Amino acid sequence: MNSSVHTSERQDLQNQITRLHENRDLWKNMSAQEKLSILNKMLENTQNIDHQQWGKASIHQQGYDPESSCGQQLGSSEQMVNAATIVGTLRSLIRTYTSLSETEAPPILTKMTDRTDSRTVLKVFPYDFSDKVGGPLGVAGVTGELWIEEGQKPTQSFNPNGKLSLVLGAGNQSFLAFGDVMHEMFIKGNLCILKHHPVRGFSAPFYEQLFSDLIDAGFFISVKGDIELSQWLCHHEFVQAVHMTGGTATHDAIVWGPHPEQNENKKNNTPVLKKTMTSELGCITPWIICSGAQWTDKELEHHAQHLAMSFISQNSCNCLSPKLLVLDEDWPQKHIFIEHLKNYLAKAPTPPPYYPGTEKRYSGFKDAYTQAEIELISSPTSPARNHDYGAPLPWMLLHLTPQSDRYALQNEAFAPILAIYSFKGENRSDVFLEKAVDLVNNHVWGTLSCTLIAHKNIQNEHPETVEKAISDLRYGAIAVNSWTAMVYTMDGCVWGAYPGEKLDNVASGIGFVRNAFMVDHIEKAVLRAPFINSAQLKISKSGTSPLSAVQFQALSNLVVRPNAWNMAKVGWHMAFSKSN
């Protein structure tokens, strides 16, 4: 639907919603075998989608010229990530529904018994041999766990709700709404209306191809439009639950109403939204580098490349973009690491600030700090099409200490900004990590995800120190030696804020998504990766992604159509096509 919804279009949408409302019991009581057939058909549908065009549409929206070399590479990168995440989500759910149809229970998870504490931890990745050899995470030796809340049993259950749910899609990544919808429909057992974010309206036709059978059967609706349409849907009499991926300001406006009555409604506990509300809202994402070990220069450069790639992705407008680099002032190699990081950022082209509000947030950080604390990295600018997004913004580094203003610890920089926060930790892993965990748990806004980089020698010589930090960190997702984006994409892991946030004081959100194994009472997901591994995304020597457009396209084709021919083409392009 267009942003201006006419009366006839609104009536047509009303008719579709009424049909979903009437089909609630039909969806709730549908057998696992029938839903498995739907999932397999959706997987087939991925082969009919023009993934390359979807990537181009995203890059065009972000202000790039899709036909420039930079635009082609970024578009192909989005094509591959989008396809891999969607296909991976479907395959995880197919595994679960295969088990449900055969045994009436989700796949059984293994409880990890080699722990020295009393925590209950379930191994989710690799689940089977195909996980070990069928993708980059398994091949690289990466593992995934789900930690159960203390005092709770590690149960798995499937109890379809049969409600009508509204999903308000994210604006920064096309695949995020897919994960949200699939969780609502196949984990919670709800029917679903997806309202696309205005920035991502171009995704609607691709979603309608993916969900064509569910649309035809009256179980799913895809719609795009403006804020007025979102408000109408949120308060529709047939909508029973709302899930959103976005910002806290939007969340509070939906739940508590606009200012000035919003604060009064919170005080009186009188929300204007009288429905179940779940959310994923962002975070000032910490990237903690543990001190106490001597790194080689190659290791320093490798991890600087890894951080740089994670930081610049989507102009650093991701809910999991690194925003707070936490370092030990007493780590002798601190300044060498920062210089490596700066050298790579100086090569990384700055993109147009396409995401709404980027310039305003950027200016807020500039106003909050002194010139001595702000370092702007001079780098090339990306080739852009004609747009009105404004000039590219330089990568901004903030050099902070415990004496600095706390603005960067309490305001999410959904902009190309990275704060580097240093304090004295005696170059000892135990001393530093105790202070770092206290900092991010108690003084930094958000609880969504956190990266912990620990040298292999620290993990070998002081494993209890690293384990204590992982256990104590109050984040919904923790990635050891990896960007937390890998947690989101990993089969079996979940995504969401650390449990306990309240509707009237929300930060990173309420609830988990992507719970393919249907695990109850989850506290957090933990991903563990070797200190140096092949799955760590790294910026190239030239300041861009390490793979070329044709290599990304070959990988995307293999993900969607996993056959010997496409595998051979990947091998050929990896061996003979020019990388960056």
HELIX and SHEET records of a PDB file:
HELIX    1   1 THR A    7  GLU A   22  1                                  16    
HELIX    2   2 ARG A   24  LYS A   28  1                                   5    
HELIX    3   3 ALA A   32  ASN A   45  1                                  14    
HELIX    4   4 HIS A   51  GLN A   61  1                                  11    
HELIX    5   5 SER A   69  THR A  103  1                                  35    
HELIX    6   6 PHE A  129  VAL A  133  1                                   5    
HELIX    7   7 PRO A  136  VAL A  139  1                                   4    
HELIX    8   8 SER A  174  MET A  182  1                                   9    
HELIX    9   9 HIS A  183  ILE A  187  3                                   5    
HELIX   10  10 PRO A  198  SER A  203  5                                   6    
HELIX   11  11 ALA A  204  LEU A  210  1                                   7    
HELIX   12  12 SER A  212  ALA A  217  1                                   6    
HELIX   13  13 ILE A  227  CYS A  234  1                                   8    
HELIX   14  14 THR A  248  TRP A  256  1                                   9    
HELIX   15  15 GLU A  261  ASN A  268  1                                   8    
HELIX   16  16 ASP A  297  ILE A  312  1                                  16    
HELIX   17  17 SER A  313  SER A  316  5                                   4    
HELIX   18  18 LYS A  334  LEU A  345  1                                  12    
HELIX   19  19 THR A  358  ALA A  368  1                                  11    
HELIX   20  20 TYR A  407  GLN A  410  1                                   4    
HELIX   21  21 SER A  429  ASN A  442  1                                  14    
HELIX   22  22 LYS A  456  GLU A  461  1                                   6    
HELIX   23  23 PRO A  463  ASP A  472  1                                  10    
HELIX   24  24 ALA A  485  THR A  489  1                                   5    
HELIX   25  25 LEU A  503  ASN A  505  5                                   3    
HELIX   26  26 ALA A  549  VAL A  560  1                                  12    
HELIX   27  27 ALA A  564  PHE A  576  1                                  13    
SHEET    1   A11 THR A 110  LYS A 111  0                                        
SHEET    2   A11 VAL A 121  PHE A 125 -1                                        
SHEET    3   A11 THR A 143  ILE A 148 -1                                        
SHEET    4   A11 ILE A 522  ARG A 528 -1                                        
SHEET    5   A11 ALA A 477  VAL A 480  1                                        
SHEET    6   A11 SER A 449  ILE A 453  1                                        
SHEET    7   A11 THR A 285  ILE A 289  1                                        
SHEET    8   A11 PRO A 322  ASP A 328  1                                        
SHEET    9   A11 ILE A 417  PHE A 423  1                                        
SHEET   10   A11 TRP A 395  LEU A 400  1                                        
SHEET   11   A11 ILE A 374  ILE A 377 -1                                        
SHEET    1   B 6 PHE A 220  LYS A 224  0                                        
SHEET    2   B 6 LEU A 191  HIS A 196  1                                        
SHEET    3   B 6 LEU A 164  LEU A 168  1                                        
SHEET    4   B 6 ALA A 241  THR A 245  1                                        
SHEET    5   B 6 THR A 276  GLU A 280  1                                        
SHEET    6   B 6 GLY A 509  ILE A 510 -1                                        
SHEET    1   C 2 TRP A 495  GLY A 496  0                                        
SHEET    2   C 2 PHE A 512  VAL A 513 -1                                        
END                                                                             
